[in-house]
Amino acid sequence: MAITVQDIATSRKLGKLTRVLLYPWTSSLLEGDNAPFDLENIVADTVSIDEAEPTINSIAGETKDEPLFQIPTLGDVTIALSSAEIPNEFLEKCLGYTIDDTGSAYRPATYKYVYAKMQFVFDSSDDIIEVPKVMLAGKITGTSLSSNMVLGALSGTAYSKEYKVTKDAGEVTVTSAYAIIKDGKLTL
């Protein structure tokens, strides 16, 4: 069976990131469908969606140099970005900080599990990348402060979630750590 290469003019191209929407999960909205943080002031060239190489666990053979059996597992999908703005609501809902009545923010002494749905919007396409469940790990960084600024560095590991999709005129369930949603419908 031959594979036909699509014309470059009609193939999917995602570039020029314009928005990152982060929907923190809460105890009442466990699917990340509450109001998003629209992360506008993201530092240039800090956003990444990276998929690690698959890991192959091999069972070695005693009498052969090649493995007897291999068990491949997909690599982790990780997200990272740095924001130039650090609002208290973001610190509280996304990084687990405690905000007192004066507006002071206190970092938690132990890790607090915080999950979010993330959507990445591009200028070059109506398609979006959606990461339905990210375990967030955030920190405040300040380096070279005479020529730089304090940033909110956000990273996380994506976890798979089930999508109900239509394929061949029927509904099927697909489990995925992220999806490229054609003509993405943003849930704002």
N, C-alpha and C positions, 0 to 999 in steps of 0.2 A: 504494500500500500504506500503510495507516494504522499508526502506531506507538502502542501502548497504553502509557500511563504507569502504572507499577506503583504500588500503594498504598504510601504512605510507611512504613507499619508493617512491610511485608515487604521493602522495598528495602535494599540494602547500605549500612550506615553504619559507618564506622571512626572511632572517637574514643576519647579517654582512653587514651593510650599507657601500658602497664603494664610492658613489658619490651623491651629491645633485646638481641638475641643476635648476637654477632659470632664467626664461625668463621674464624680465620686460615688461609690456605692455607699448607701446608708442602711441602717437596720430596717427601715421601712421600704426602701427602694433597692432591693438587692440586685437588680439587673442593671444598675447604672443608668436609669432613665430619668433621673432628676435633672434640674437645671445645670448646664455645663459651665465650667470655667473656660472662657475664650482667651487662650494664652496668646496675646498679641505681641508682647515685647520680648520675643525670643531672640537670644543672641545668635548672630549669623554663624552658620556652619556648625551648630551644636546639636541639631536634631539627627537622630539615627534610628532606624528600624533595622536590626541586624539579626540574621538567622545563622546560628553556628553550624558548622559542618556536622553531618550525621556521625554518631559514634557507632562503631562496629565492634561488638564483643565477640571474640573468636574463641572457639574451643580447639586447642592445638592438638595435632595428631602426633602420636608417638613414633610412627614409622614414616611419616610424610612431612614435607616442609609446608604444605598448604594446610589451612584449617579444615577440620572435619565438619564444622558447622559454624555459621555466623548468625548473630542476632543484631540487626541494625536498629538503631533508634534515632529519631530526628533530633537535631540540635535545638537548643533553647532559642526562643525569639526574645530579644531584649530591645528595650526602648530607652533612649536617653535624650535629654535636652537641658538647656540652661535658660532661665528666665531672668530678665533684668528687673522685674517687679515681683514683690513678695507680699501680697496682701494678707492680712490676718486671717481672713476666711479661708484662704488657700492653705496657710500654715496649719490651721485647725482641722479642716476636712481632709486634706490630702497628705499631710505629714504628721498628724497626730499631736500637734502642739496644743498647749493650754493657753487660752487668751484670757487675761484677767479684765476686770472692769475698767482699768485705765488704758487698755489696749496693748499692754506689754505681752510678749509672747515667750512661752517657756517650752523648751525642747523636752520631749519625754525622756525619762531615764532608761526605759526599756523599749524595745521595738514594738510598735503597734501595727498590727496587720491592717493595711488600708488597700482597698481595691478600687479600680476605676475602669470605665470604658473610655477608649480614646479614639478620636476620628481625626484623620489628617486630610486636609483639603488642599487641592492644587489649582493653580491658575491655568494649567495646560489642558485640563480635562474636567468633565463633570463627574468622573469617577472619584471615589474617596477610598482611603485605606481605613478600615475599621478594625480595631483590636478590642474585642469584647470584654476581656478580663485581664487586667494588668495588676500584679502585686507591686505596689509602689514602694520605692525606697528613695527618700529625698534627703537632701542636706543643704545647708547654707554654706557657701564657700566664699572666702575672701582671700585672694592672693594678689600680690603686687599692687597693693591698694593705692599707691601714689599715682599709678597709671591705669588702674582698673577699678572695678566696683564689686560690691558684695552681690552674689548671684544666688538664685534658688536653683540648685541642680536636682533634676528629677530623673530617676531611672527606674526601671522595673522589668520584671519578667512576665511575659505573656503566658496565659493558661488557656487551654482549649475550651471551647463552649460549643454547644449544639446550635446549628442554624437549621431552620425549616426552609427548604428551597423547592422550587418547581423545576423538575428536570424531566424531559420527555413526556410532558403533559401530566405528570404525577408529582406528588409531594414526597420528598426524600429528606432524611436527616443527614447533615454533614457536620462532622466535628472538626473545628479549625481554630488555630491560635490567632489567625487574622484573616481578613478577607478584603479583596478589592471589589468594592460594591459599584456595579455599573450604574451610572446616573444616580449616584448616591443621594439618598434622601436624608438630609440632616434633621435630627430630632431636636430642634431648638425651641 
